Amino acid sequence: MIDLKYIKTKLIEQGRSLDKGIMYGAFLLLFFGVFLTLAASPAVAARNHLTWAHFIVKHLFFVPVAFAVMMGIALLPLKWIRRVAFIIF
């Protein structure tokens, strides 16, 4: 059986160790990406004979995915980050 209290405690403990400045910077980049997509995509979509919201919807689909991956990696223990990095690189 999964001990939810243990998992919650571990998440809170690791959440305190996150570098807040880097996380805020990443959120700011995500926000500016959405803002710039809203500004430029309708013109590009019209030029390519697509619906005006084609690129906006596509971008807004990937923002939560990127956020989930970012938070998942940020909450990994250092031991797992080293393992994954060794496999990837």
HELIX and SHEET records of a PDB file:
HELIX    1   1 LEU A    4  ARG A   16  1                                  13    
HELIX    2   2 LYS A   20  ARG A   47  1                                  28    
HELIX    3   3 HIS A   54  ALA A   74  1                                  21    
HELIX    4   4 LEU A   78  ILE A   88  1                                  11    
END                                                                             
